[in-house]
């Protein structure tokens, strides 16, 4: 008798509502093709994609919980994932709109620096419908379309990453403000990709601020690192989650994958699934 395929979990994904390249409906189809059974959409500072995402996930028979990812000002990659939030919460909507507004200010500063380097891109050229989340990947996409760079990663390396000539520091909320935004919208706050920010981890302070979990399972984490983060989470009374940080074709974060689901690791986050 053939063994049933293992259930996969991937709770970290982006759509065209932020810096992903697939619509929410296409994202659901991609997740289904990859055998993902537990899923979340976590667009940056935005929950608008859920209106399209939810029916597509139901049609695909995929279990899901509502999600969002909030970028903080502490570090370029210090992000707080919010799971089990109410995506229609009016207070959260106001806060996320304010965070997106800060991003616009940052993008305009980046475009000014690029102009000084002889690269003139108008803000209106960025491929972002009004009301959605703008980010550096959208600037990179314009540069790629103009054949100034071959890929998003090259745009970052040459112009947009820390130390590059058009880099501008992030201006999002503090870690504590991001956690509070999630908690007050009924959600659980999880530190995204801790391996990327391992040198500045302050779990005692963030736990005190309301942090609930750690994204221990992440593609860039080695097996050793994953086990260390599982242990670290247990020591601080945090649960663990898993995510691929999928952004779609052309993003270079284009592998829709998941981690084997196990109640041993994911029973706590499973409580948030609809």
Secondary structure, 3 states (H helix, E strand, C coil): CCCCCCCEEECCECCCCCCCCCCHHHHHHHHHHCCEEEECCCCECCCCCHHHHHHHHHHHCCEECCEEEEEECCCCCCEEEEECCCCCCHHHHHHHHHHHHHHHHHHHHHHHHHHHCCCCCCHHHCCCCCCCCCCHHHHHHHHHHCCCCCCHHHHHHHHHCCCCCCCCCCCCECHHHHHHHHHCCCCEEEECCHHHHHHHCCHHHHHHCCCCEEEEEECCCCHHHHHHHHHHHHHCCCEEEEECCECECCCCECCCCCEECCHHHHHHHHCCCC
